[in-house]
Amino acid sequence: MQIEKDKWNKFVIDNNGSFLQSWEWGEFQEKLGSKILRVFGKEFQSLLIYRKLPLGKIYLYAPHGPVLKAHDFVYLSKFIKNSIQIAKKEKALFLRIDPNIQSVDSDKNILSDLGFKKTFENQPKNTVIIDLNKSENDLFSNMVAETRYSVRTAEKRGVEIINFNRASITPDTFDVFWNMFQETMSRSKLRSYPKKYFEALFSLTGDISTELHLAKAGGDFIASAIFLYYGNSVIYLYAASKKGFGRFNAPSLLIWKAITNAKKNGYKCFDFWGISYEKEKWSGITAFKKGFGGSEVNYKGAWDLPYNKFWYFLYEIYKKYFRKA
């Protein structure tokens, strides 16, 4: 069976689904070389991405999915029955889900009863979301004092924010971000996607759009960020900054301007896309994001449903001693 793009995205948006379950994100994954499948029924939808494992094995991954018509595990059960048929046909070892639904303690027992096993996270489990229905004055006053000071300082020191969309970004502009991003990742000892991934982000069209925002001071670009727009939400995906320009507080002004622009353009939520209390190297990033106010949101995290228990047992050994898939 086939489903139209507009109907797919309407279901995702109407049921608070993530951009990771959008039609365009499926096309994005195909562009990067991944095989995908769209599974749907009256009460559920899910983009499934085929992920490779050693020995020619695969598993199916539903990023921030499935999208359910309501927080009802009857609908999840229907999705599981549908996915099992696909798994048998494709010889997948397991299904991984990380629903875009806030965590409730009782759900853990239900997921376990359905055969799921908790696993490590593919997507941020915790985030901070700002409600853009509030007035601009309230948004500003809800930030911590240090963040408000940083925004004012950046403005006083002449930081300029320049925004580029898909139509206006040039290879030279992209390279400004890319060189800054590589420097930031190296400085922070973090890993990220290759260059082609970020280039593909700016080719997204349809119901998803992306923008590159650059902060400039004293003739230099000193900070940058990528924002993604889908449905009623703006997502703060990636950021970078140049070493030695901390006194300008450019990242704070960059985000504040993105928040106010999102509000002016009718968006309802600003999502910081990930905080963490478990990894020390994320503590500074977490504190920075929380400084803008908003509400902390905790999702269910990632869960695996083994289709082949023997091979899944071997996979767990591989995962524990060699690497994470």
N, C-alpha and C positions, 0 to 999 in steps of 0.2 A: 504494500500500500504506500501511497505517496501523500505528502502533506504540503500545503503551500507555505512559502516563507512568511507571509504576513500573518497567517493563522498560528504558525509556530511561535513567532515572536510575541503575538498578542497573549497567548497562553502563558509564556514565560513572564512577561511584564505584569499581567493581571494577577499572577500568583506569587509575586515577590521573588521571582527567579533572578539568578545572577547572569551577568553578561557572559559568563563561561558556559552558559547553556543556550546562548543565542544562536540563531541560524548563522550569523556572520562569523562567530567563533569556530563553528564547524568548518566553514570555508577557510578560515585562517589556519586551522590545523592541517587541512588538506594541502594548503599552499606550502606548509613546512614539511610535507612528506608523510603525514600520518593518515592512516585509514580510519574513517569514521562511520558511524551508523546512527541514524535517528530513530528512536523507539517511542511510540506514542499510543495512548488510549484516551478514553474520555476523561479519566481522572489523573493521568500522569503523562509526563514527557521526559525524555532524557537523550541528550547527546552522549554517545558512547565513543570513546577513543581507544583504538587498539594500541596497547603498549607491549613492546617486545621484551622477552626474557631470554636467558641463555638456553641453548639447545633447541632453538627454534620455537620455543613456547611463547604464548601471549596471555595477557589478561585484559579485561575490559574495564575502562575507567570512566566514571560519570563525574566530571569536575563540577563541584557544587550542585550535584544532582543526586537523584532525580528531582524534577519539579513536580510537586504534588498539588492537586486541586485544593486540598485542605490538609491540616496536620492530622492525618488519619492513616494509621498503619495498615488499614485494609487496602488502601490505594498502593502503599508500598509493596504489599504482598502480591498485588496484581502485577506490578512492575517486575517483581522478582520472577514470577512464573513466566512472564514474557521473555525476560533476559536469559533464563535457563535454557529455553529453546534455542536462542541465538548462540549461547555458549557451547551447547552440544554440537551445533552445526559448525562453529568456528574453532572448536577444540580449545577453548579458553580455560585456563586453570582456575580463575576466580574473577569475581566482580568487585570493584572498589567503588564505594560511594562516599561522598562527604556533603550531605544535603545542606542547602542554604537555609537551614531552619535553626532557630535558637535552641540551645541545649536545655533539656529538662531531665533531671536525674532519673525519673521513671523510664525514660526512653531507652536508657542503656540496657535495662533488663529485657525490654521488648526486642531490641535489636539482637541481643544475644539469643533470645528464644527463637528468633527467625533464622538463626544460624550464623550471624555475623560475628567477626572477631575484630577487636580494636587494633588499629595499626597506626603507623606514623603518618604525620600530616603531609599532604601534597599542597594544600592551600592553607592560608592563615586561618587558624581556629578562632582567634580573638581579634577584634578590631574596634575602632572607635568611629561612630557615625554621628554627624552633626545634622540636626533637624533644621532645614533652611526655611521653614515656615516662620521662624522667629524673626523679629526685626533686626536690621543691621546693628543697631545700638546694643541690643541684647546679645547678639552673637559676639560682639567685641567685648562686652562686659563679662561674658561667660568664660573668656579665656583667662588663664592664670596671669598674675601681674607681670611675671617675667616675659611672657609671650607678648603681652600688650606693649611692654617697654621695647622689645625687639622690633616690633612692627613700626612703632613711632621713630625709633632710632634709624631704621633703614630709610624711612621717608625723609628724615632730616638730613641724612648723609647722601641723598641724591640717587638712591637706587631706582633704576627704571626697569619695569617689567614689559617684555615684548612677547606677544603670543603669535604662534605659527600653527596653522591648520594644514590639512592635507594638501590644499591648493597652493599655499604660500611657502611651505618648507622647501628648501633647496638642499642639494647634496652638501654644500658648504655649511649650511645651518645645522644639518644633521650631524656633521662631523664635529661641530662645536660641542654638541651634547655627547656624542660618542666618546670623544677623547676625555672629556670631563668625567664621564661615567666610569670609564676604565680606570682612571686615576683614583676615583672614589672607592671603587671595589677593591683595588689593590691596597689602598690605605687602610680600609676597614677589614681587610682579609675576608672578603665575602666573594661568593661565586654567583654568576648570573648567566643569562642566555647569550648566545653568540650574536654578532652584528646583524645577521640576516633576520633574526627574530624581531629586532627593533625596527628594522627597515620595513618588515611586513606589517608591523603595527600601524604604520602611517599609510598603508594601502587599504585599510579597512574602510568600507563604504556601507551604505544602507542605514540600518537603525543604530549602528555603532559609529562613533567618530572619535578621533584622538587629536590632542593638541600638545605641542611642545611649548613650554613657557620658559623663557630665558631671562635671568636677572643681570642687569648691566650696571657697572659703576666705574667711574674713572676711565672709560673707554674699553674696559675689559668685561667679558662675560664671566660671571663669577658663580652662578648657581643656575640650576635647571631642573625641570620636572616634566613628566609626561602624565597627562590626565586623560581618562577615557570616559565617554559620555554614552549612557545607555538607559533608555526608559526615563525614570525620574531621578536617576542617580548620576553623580560625578564621582569617579574613582581616582584617587591619587596613587598611581601605579608605581612610578620609579622616580628617583631623584638623584642629583649629583651636585657637588660643590667643589670649588677650586680652593686648594690649600692656601692659607695666608691672608684670607679676606674675611675672617670671622667678625671683625669689628663692624662690618657693614650689615650684619644680620639679614642678609638677602634671602635665605630660605624662608624665614618667617613672613616677610612681606610677600614673597612669591605665593605662598599658600593662602595668605589672607586675601590677596587680590583674586585668586582662583575661587575662593569661597564666595566673595561678594559678587563676582561675575556670574557664578552658577545661580545664585539667588536671583539676580536681575534677569537671567534668561529662563526663569521658571522651573528650575530643578528643585527637588524637594529634599534630597539627601546628599551629603558629602561624606564619602567613605574613605577612611585613611588606609584601608586595605592591609591591615595586619599590625598587631603589636604582640610582644612575647615577654613573659616573665620567666621563661624556662632557660633562655640562653643569655648569658651575661653580655655577649657582644651586641645584643639587641636592646640593652637597657637604656642607652642614650637615645636611640631612635624612638623607643616606646615613650619615654618621658617627653620628648619633643612633640610627638603627635598628641599626647594627652593634654599638653599645654594649651591646645586650641579649644578645649571644652568638648562638648558632645557626650554621648552615652556609650559606655563600653558594651559590646555585643559579643556573646560567646556562642559559637556554633557547636554542632555535635561532633565535629572532627571526622576523621576518616575511618571507615570500617570495610573489612573484606568479607565477602561471602564465598567460601571455597566451593568450587564445582567438582574438583578432583582432590580429595583429601590427602591422598598419598603424595601427589605432586606438590600440593600446597605445603605439606610438611617439609619436603625438600627445599621448597622456596624459602620457608622461614629460616632454615639453617643457612642457606645462601645469604639471606638478608642480614642475619645476625653476624656472620663472620666475614663477609666479603664486602657487601655494599647495600645501599638502599635503592629500590627500583622506582 
